[in-house]
Amino acid sequence: MTRACVLGAFAALALLAGCDGPREDAGEKADANAGVVSSEDTTAKGPAERAGEAQDRVARTAADAREARADAAEDQADVVRSDADRKADALEDQAKAARAQADSKADALDDRAAATRGK
């Protein structure tokens, strides 16, 4: 194996180790302190590390679920706002039409009043 491959493999292993969650890290330390594994740097996993890893997965899943619920609530809020805007636009259109109709009727009545006065 070339030196570059060894360094690449080491870097990949370091990245994987860096992805451990806090519970997994604590379990890894507990396993090493209890002598279940030879050290914290070993690739072997003891029972506390495996349990911590599972707890980290559960915590990530719960966080993802909370985020999904929050996203859904925001989407629902957007729908409510959009619906309100649509209804408000329709009411504004009705108000414009009512004003135009009233202006037309008022103009006709003004013309009738002027005709009655003989102007």
Number of C-alpha atoms within 10 A of each C-alpha: 5 7 8 9 10 11 11 12 12 12 12 12 12 12 11 10 13 10 10 16 18 13 20 22 21 17 22 29 19 18 21 20 13 13 11 15 19 14 15 18 12 10 11 12 18 20 14 21 23 17 16 21 22 15 16 18 15 12 14 13 12 12 12 12 12 12 12 12 12 12 12 12 12 12 12 12 12 12 12 12 12 12 12 12 12 12 12 12 12 12 12 12 12 12 12 12 12 12 12 12 12 12 12 12 12 12 12 12 12 12 13 12 12 11 10 9 8 7 7
